[in-house]
């Protein structure tokens, strides 16, 4: 198809770069319309650089505002020209990790009314009219409440955008994907990270990096190796959250991970994937 439009929904600034940066850069470079929707400012994140430690929520509580600038620079690196915050900047607040007191903040995204948030996202969907929509799986990737909520709201908005009960012209999204991190891929990465010494702590098990997606349910593999540098540059833009060293990076937990420009997804709704020789679909727009 010629006129391709892709929308991704992420919970916090930096998520777009870490798990989908190469895919975003690839499709943007190919001329597809790319829209990124971020659901919070990431106010509850930890801060790595000591000289910026005052930004945290227990001190100045200005991290969210600072991270807007980081996200702007990441979008430039990835070639993403259309970025939105769901409801506007600061409408929803980072909920922090599951079970913490910040889950109960009045603006916490975890506590958002799903129908209201889905309505706002559905309005963006109707405006942009994406053929492909991407967010998280029902586990939120690694269980963060905002990732789980983003999944719920994205699925509801995907349906809501095509409901005639909502004012405006309905739009049916062609394909809905969840971001995937195949267990086998993580295991291979862990082996490599433990072979060579580096500045970060090597991971010992899959859960050190992510929950992991069972290989059997992963449908799609996007090889965006030509856009590795764009992804790495975008990750460097999120300096409060990510330390990059060559082909590796670490979050505030200091656990080493590889910067990977081959990214995986699981098709949730839409035309069944047609796998290639390696068993994976290789284009998010395939079949549309």
Secondary structure, DSSP 8 states (H G I E B T S, - for coil): --S-EEEEEESSTTHHHHHHHHHHHHHHHTT-EEEEEE----TT----SGGGGGGSTTTT--HHHHHHHHHHHHHHHHT--EEEETTSTTSSB---STTSGGGGSTTBGGGS-HHHHHHHHHHHHHHH--SEEEE--TTHHHH-HHHHHHHHHHHHHHHHTT-TTSSS-----SEEEEEE-BHHHHHHHHHHHHHS--SSB---SGGGT---B-GGG--EEEE-GGGHHHHHHHHHH-TTT-EEETTEEE-TT-B-EE--SEEEEEEEESS-----TTSSB--TTTT-
